[in-house]
Amino acid sequence: MVGPGHGTRPCEADAPEETPSADLRMPVLGAATWVGALVGVLVPLRAIPVAVLALLAVLGVAARLLDRGVGRRLRAAGLPGAGPGAGPGAGPGAGPGTGQVVRTALAAGLLLAAAAGVATVHRVGTTTGPVSALAEERASVRGELVVTGDPRERSGPFSDYVVVRGRLAVVEGRGRAWEVRSPVLVVAPTDWVDVPLGSRLAVSGRLVPAEGSDLAAVLRARADPEVLKAPDVWWRGAAAVRAALRESVDHRPPDQAVLVPSLVVGDDAGLDPRLAEDFATTGLTHLLAVSGTNLTLITAFLLVLAQQAGVRGRGRVVVAVVGIVGFVLLARTEPSVVRAAAMGTVALLGMGRNGLRRGTRSLGVAVTVLLLLQPWLATTVGFALSVLATAGILLLAPAWRDALARWMPRWLAEAIAVPAAAQLACTPVVAGISGEVSIVAVLANMLVAPVVGPATVLGLAGGLVGLVWTPPSRIPGTVAAWCVGWIIAVARWGAALPLASVGWGRSAVALGALTVLCLAAVPLAPRFLARPRLVLLGCALTAVVVLVRPPTPGWPPERWAVVACDVGQGDALVLRAGPASAVVVDTGPEPGPVDRCLDRLGVDQVALLVLTHFHDDHAGAVEGVLDGRAVDAIDVSPLDEPATTAAAVRDLAAARGIPVTVPAHGSVRQVGDVRLEVLGPVPGAVRPAPSGAGGARQRDGEGSGANDASLVLLAEVAGVSVLLTGDVEPPAQRTLLRTVAARPGGLDVDVLKVPHHGSRHQVHELLAAVTAEVALVSVGADNTYGHPDPDLLHALEAGGTRVLRTDLAGDLVVTRPVRTDGPIGVVTGRG
């Protein structure tokens, strides 16, 4: 007879405790769902059935081979035909039996097909119908829009604008009206910046096709928004908490005042782009967006309060659900927030009893459900990073923590293992986005980990207290801001290190090699981490590499004269004026790329900074040039447009005591080894763009005031002649063509900086008149403008000009000829 508290096996009490293992069946089903969603979103519609059938066949063959292998192992153990869990020692960690393999494969096939079908239905429903048809016709429409996302103000090259996601409920166009549920992206004037989430608006504008399968169209709104229905009470409540949160920290320095709401609910409005770049360099970007960490911290805090208040059992479940729903309302019900909430829920389950098995099962369930509800998440980087980071923490961190805990305190081992596991899992994807691998990411995440929790919880507390009374809310808000101040200091310190990250490249070979290295590190890491001497030696070597920038063999090339820096969709050219000195023409849009380019070239002094015009892609990163360098003078375009950028440049120059001048047309000056002649703009030809028309004029290729007011320079550097054209468009190009024709012998240069990033709006007679040996195209990868134009590139190459692009080759370096009459040389940053 078995008494109370006794098991059915006589020696059960003495049996060693088994270590729970991961249950990988649900992650396998999640992966199958992911593949199916990718097929439904990316594969041409007609080819989807064929692709699904092919994948099911591959899955069936793989399952059959695996099933045979499992059967052989079971028979070798003396268990022929044994099923799952059979035999001595079978328990929670036992491997799959032959039946489980077949059942798992069958379920995976069904989910793959289901996900592909759901994605296809979503895709057809979104990309067909009246809204998509009207967008193809670029029709002017009226309608009613439900706002589903927060308005985001953006700075364009010509004027500021607002983007906001919404759902068209009614659309009228071409003499008809339809009731629809079509997701759209609205591009609107800045008056839309205050439209409330959840409101219903009367709108009018022009529909144009959208990129991606999650939008039916883009609506270019023309009129101010008219609110037909105010948001529901829960949206108003969430907006009140967000406003109170901002008020609780508005007395702190600007970076802290912005980062606390960003850390708590993902509200990053007003974030300094330079600070965002520092966070990216140090692997802290996840703190700037809504992530599962936010939900985990907030819900765990609520559960602690509930426990202190005596809540037990199912009451704690209710508290957790309320916390999750409240978090989603605060952070908005956008796909990224829903994804973060799901991953945060998985993390909460992973923190409980038998967390590894429950966590891996929950991860598979979360991936499956999310992709069946929102199939386009399968193609988003944020979704991939969330899943990989969560998987890394669940599968890798426990073994790494246990290895480290052999010779250090367990809490410290946990603090190191969790960010390291997440970082390793995400490394190939991050490298695919940025082309870099962060060296300081793990250290930076370790340093900020102790304050992320207090900052998040206290920030939320400040918002909740602020609903009742603002002054007391500043107390938790201030402490949260102090914590955030430490995070900012770590990000800036890490980004300023000589080698915070290393360039890796985004080619298939480079990413494949990195993936293999990361996979190889998985079994090796526990062995390495268990040996303190090896760990300390590795840390010391990493510190040396990070703190002392290793020399780059052969860079810069010894005879370099002109460099087009790879700064994305923008211009930044460097002309060598002497040892460690240069003339810099334009800066690109962000400070980091131009700063790093100048560092690589060893430029400590900028004898002259030329801003051809004031659009952000040419003058938005002046601080990157000024960082750690002396700038003697700045030359600018005669047209201060956009006025905000022009004023910012002048204020920055005044603060540094740098003179700003507009060079005269036809003037010639010598700056070190660089001779500069101003060819444009011609006096009297500069005119501002009509108010509100700048963007349309540029898209139509009719020219714009700021573009055609670009400084056009003819430079000579150590025998290399360069024509620098800014963003001049056809009107200014025709004027320049007349100037070239009037010069004795025309204009025969070695290097042409192609106007306006290779836009299709070019005067080909000018390109033929400028007989350049090399053409440099400064352009961003995968830009949405269609730059550079293939016909333009063909015309240049047909004329005997060698064309080089920063998006394909990185930094473009022109070297001076070895002999006076010899050819120039070209070296690229990516070989």
Protein Blocks (a to p, Z undefined) as FASTA:
>chain_A
ZZehiafbfklmmpccddddddfklmmmmmmmmmmmmmmmmpcfklmmmmmmmmmmmmmm
mmmmmmmmmmmmmmmnopghiaehiaehiafklccdfklmmmmmmmmmmmmmmmmmmmmm
mmmmmmgcjklmmmmnopacddddddfbdcdddddfkbccdddddddfbdceehiacddd
ddddddddfklmmpcehiacdddddddddedjkbfbdcddfbdcddfbdcdfklmmmmmm
mmmmmmmmmmpcfklmmmmmmmmnopaghiafklmmmmmmnopmmmmpccfklmmmmmmm
mmmmmmmnopahjlmmmmmmmmmmmmmmmnopafklmmmmmmmmmmmmmmmghklmmmmm
mmmmmmmmmmmmmmmlmmpmklmmmmmmmmmmmmmmmmmmmmmmmmpcfklmmmmmmmmm
mmmmmmmmmmmmnopacfklmmmmmmmmmmmmmmmmmmmmmmmmmmmomklmmmmmmmmm
mmmmmmmmmmmmmmmpmblbccebjafklmmmmmmmmmmmmmmmmmmmmpmklmmmmmmm
mmmmmmmccddehiacfkbfbdcddebjaddddddfbehiacdehjbjbfklmmmmmmmn
opabdfbacdfblcfklmmmmmmmmnopacfbdcddfbdcdfklmmmmmmmmmmnopacd
dddehiacdehjbccddfbdcehiaccddehilmmmmmnonopfklmmpccddddeehia
cddekjadfklmmmmmmmmmmpghiaadfbdcdehhhpabdcfklmmmmccfbdcdddde
hianopacfklmmmmmmnopacddfklnopadddddfbfklccddddfkZZ
